[in-house]
């Protein structure tokens, strides 16, 4: 009886998840595939997609380096400021994305000392790609580190200490011992960070300036179309994010399957 209850619950969850997705595509395709495709390949939509890809490809690799380094320090060492570093990683979870956007606006805006200095040197930060990158980096900051910290703590220090005792350098120890142990956490973290970077709206909306065709990401372009009552086009572009979410889920499940096979082989 319990088995059937679990199966039924699982099916209900899947149906509840699929109904909004199917509704989105139903509205997007309500006027035919040609109208749907025209909305996606519109110049402003393509520019929004291109910008979202560029921002994600800049922000996520930087956060990957920070996430690995911060995780290594937190999991392997005790040092002054460790709790502060942990709090910094968790900060984006505690602050609303919109509030974080306003914080960056206060720091880098034209009325601030730093913003005025950047403007005097011909550097446009706010309402440009650099501000969008910083905002996206902040929002996606925790995902890689939070995947890796418990993983590194679980594996402990014994293997690294043994490698160093046998004469291995720090780089070799990390490359051949630490990295293989955390590779699945890195892949999960990258996948989740990319998905979050593509879908971020609040912080990016504040610092981007909504310059149409220049600083509008996919979510902002959807908002613009929706506010113009162009619902079919809005849902059509929104379907791109839905497709990315579905791809993310498929890849995550695929990685989990490969991970399980890898663990079975290693045992």
C-alpha positions, -999 to 999 in steps of 0.1 A, spaced: 0 0 0 28 24 9 45 17 -24 14 26 -44 10 58 -23 45 69 -31 40 62 -68 7 81 -68 24 111 -51 52 111 -76 28 111 -105 8 139 -90 40 160 -86 49 153 -122 14 164 -134 15 195 -113 49 204 -128 39 196 -163 6 216 -164 23 251 -162 49 240 -188 23 227 -212 1 258 -207 31 280 -215 38 262 -248 0 262 -256 -2 300 -254 31 304 -272 19 282 -301 -17 294 -301 -12 314 -333 9 288 -350 45 278 -352 54 306 -377 44 333 -352 61 314 -324 94 312 -344 92 348 -356 90 359 -319 121 339 -310 142 349 -339 132 386 -337 163 408 -335 156 420 -299 149 385 -287 181 371 -303 200 400 -287 185 391 -253 194 355 -257 230 364 -268 234 387 -238 222 361 -214 246 336 -228 275 360 -226 267 370 -190 264 333 -180 297 324 -197 315 352 -178 299 349 -144 298 311 -139 335 304 -147 345 332 -123 323 318 -96 337 283 -103 372 295 -95 359 313 -63 337 284 -53 365 258 -56 389 280 -37 365 290 -10 353 254 -5 389 242 -3 396 268 25 364 262 44 365 224 43 402 218 47 415 245 70 407 265 102 416 302 99 405 336 112 375 348 92 363 314 82 328 321 95 328 354 77 337 337 44 309 312 50 284 340 57 295 358 25 288 326 5 253 324 20 246 361 17 227 359 -17 203 335 -1 194 360 26 191 392 5 164 398 -21 178 400 -56 161 433 -60 178 447 -29 212 434 -40 206 452 -73 200 485 -54 231 479 -34 252 477 -65 234 507 -79 244 526 -47 280 515 -49 286 520 -86 260 546 -95 269 580 -108 261 596 -74 287 574 -57 324 581 -54 334 549 -72 308 555 -99 320 590 -105 356 578 -107 347 551 -133 327 577 -153 357 601 -153 378 574 -168 353 566 -195 341 534 -179 303 528 -180 295 503 -153 259 507 -143 234 502 -171 260 481 -190 273 446 -192 298 449 -163 270 457 -138 249 428 -152 279 404 -148 285 415 -112 249 412 -103 247 377 -118 279 366 -101 265 377 -68 232 358 -72 249 326 -84 277 329 -59 266 301 -34 256 273 -58 291 259 -66 305 264 -32 275 249 -14 278 218 -36 315 214 -29 319 222 8 300 191 22 316 170 -4 351 180 6 343 177 43 330 141 36 362 130 19 384 145 47 421 153 45 437 118 47 443 113 10 458 148 5 480 144 35 492 111 23 500 125 -12 520 154 3 538 131 27 549 111 -4 563 142 -20 535 154 -42 532 191 -48 501 211 -38 490 214 -75 495 177 -82 477 168 -50 447 190 -60 447 177 -96 450 140 -89 434 136 -55 410 165 -47 396 172 -81 385 136 -89 367 135 -56 347 166 -62 342 164 -100 305 155 -97 299 184 -73 316 207 -98 294 196 -126 262 199 -105 272 233 -94 280 246 -129 247 232 -142 226 249 -114 246 281 -117 241 283 -155 203 277 -151 201 304 -124 222 329 -144 199 325 -174 168 330 -153 179 359 -130 156 389 -132 155 410 -100 191 422 -95 198 423 -133 167 444 -138 178 470 -114 214 475 -127 207 470 -164 186 501 -171 163 481 -194 180 495 -225 160 476 -251 181 455 -274 213 463 -255 210 454 -218 178 433 -217 183 396 -209 158 369 -217 136 375 -186 136 412 -191 126 409 -227 97 387 -217 86 414 -192 88 441 -219 67 420 -243 42 411 -216 38 448 -206 31 456 -242 3 431 -242 22 410 -268 13 378 -249 21 353 -276 56 367 -282 62 370 -244 53 333 -239 72 323 -270 105 338 -256 96 325 -221 95 290 -236 133 294 -243 138 295 -205 114 266 -200 134 245 -225 166 254 -207 150 243 -174 140 210 -190 175 205 -204 190 212 -170 168 186 -154 177 160 -181 214 167 -178 212 166 -140 195 132 -141 220 120 -167 249 131 -145 234 113 -116 232 81 -136 268 84 -148 279 91 -113 262 59 -100 278 38 -127 312 54 -119 307 46 -82 298 10 -90 329 6 -111 351 20 -84 338 -3 -57 
